[in-house]
Amino acid sequence: MLSLDFLDDVRRMNKRQLYYQVLNFGMIVSSALMIWKGLMVITGSESPIVVVLSGSMEPAFHRGDLLFLTNRVEDPIRVGEIVVFRIEGREIPIVHRVLKIHEKYVKFSPFDDIEHWLFFVCFRFVPYIGIVTILMNDYPKFKYAVLFLLGLFVLVHRE
């Protein structure tokens, strides 16, 4: 059964130690946010990292692969590149491989103009590292348990 020693650790903390641990937790959260915003500035992308949610891109990318994106406005998109685009009104971006370039005209959909589509190009990927994100989305109780345990670890860990 689960040991409740961490509750004894919290009870033994004085106010100063508890405030220090809460500030430490805040530093971790703010550092993660700063890294995310820094990646947004460096890559020029509002979503610099995405996780492949389905197996539709296999064998190139598997479910759970982490894709690093950039917004290369000055370079033309070439055949074989992996592009990620977001359609206005849809929350989840779509990942596709470019199969053919039409030189004379650009046509995406009869219902949308090109201004409504936001394009990003995949320049690196890390296999299977995003599977944790998929697990957290598929199993909300798992997500809350992981967040609770991480928060508890940061608050109780004294070093």
Order of alpha helices (4+ residues) and beta strands (2+ residues): alpha-alpha-beta-beta-beta-beta-beta-alpha-alpha
